[in-house]
């Protein structure tokens, strides 16, 4: 894979890159209309999605940063985007063009006043992993194998302008109305600023590793503040394969169940005990060792869950509250899903919509044991998403629904459910985390 000697950091440069992608998309639509004459509709649309996904991703991977991070987030929406986009955007999780050696050295000199080979006993000039915000190199110090994560230049400085560029795309894709949307975009912007603060990430990584160290079958790297800065994090090199590779290999059902229970317990403990959660559950953030232990290697995106959101959020997950019209409606208003100014039509439509969504998505929480290999459950999720995406009644309605806290909590559950489904884990004990509560 080629390396990058320069990343566009100026607003004009970055906007120009996206405009080029937009022009290519326009050409793809012209090809699509031509293909409709000689091919059937499904085949012509498939070619359109593949061409658009490739051109948009090729543009974003050169920009890196927030624009590419949005692609990474979208790659988790398997039931919302065409398969071509999911497949292409998922590459942003751990496979994008890395920085050249010269740019890597420049970043080290800015942070430590010296080159990496002067800081470590050994340092691999070639990255082993490149994603949306940073890339990872292998190093050695005092006999220890280390992973060194380096942030791309200009990522933090371009967050605000990047979001302005992708905002119109996101609003169209998710049917977000301009009025009342600012709180959602501020939430995303704040999280992206946090993800580019490696000093904060180092602190949180150490806190989570300590708070969850007693959970069985989990591993966390040791972090080294003396070799870390605002743009660089040094940690132990963890042995294992990426989660996505693990799920493609043959394993016994017992091994798959163990990994699934470990992952589920980790997230439930965070949700219910720590009230803060690793809000980026995609395969690139997890490794699985030869002895089937789960390593968590990235804590850049953390969502703290305020008590006044946590209580109604999980109260609404209870089956008895879903089936009580009075409690259900009260919680919808508390969580800002319904508003006092809503028309009768909006109240009826969104209360029905969210009842169906919640009844389906909270089903695991209303079982003692759940089977995440159940294809019918995930087919229901896909069918419901497709059905509501085609409903014409939503046009003209204010579809900005729910507290801003839903953005990263829902993202967490979407990612977690997808990973559990990829594992095909069975017999998952839903409240198993309670056994690990410290007295």
Buried (B, 14 or more C-beta within 10 A) or exposed (E): EEBBEEBBBEBEBBBEBBEBBEEBBEEBEEEBEEBBEEBEEEEBBBBBBBBBBBBBBBBBBBBBBBBBBBBBBBBBBBBBBBEBBBBBBBBBBBBBBBBBBEBBBBBBEEBBEEBBEEBBEEBBEEBBBBBBBBBBBBBBBEEEEBBBBBBBBBBBBBBEBBBEBBBEBBBEBBEBEEEBBEEBBEBBBEBBBBBBBBEBBBBBBBBBBEBBEEBBBBBBBEBBEEBBBBBBBBBBBBBBBBBBEBBEEEBEEEBBBBBBBBBBBBBBBBBBBBBBBBBBBBBBBBBBBEEBBBBBBBBBBBBEBEEEBBEBBBBBBBBEBBEEEEBBBBBBBBBBBBBEEBEEEBBEBBBEBBBBBBBEBBBBBBBEEBBBBBEEBBEBBEEBBEEEEEEEEBEEBBBBBBBBBBBBBBBBBBBBBBBBBBBBBBBBBBEBBEEBEEE
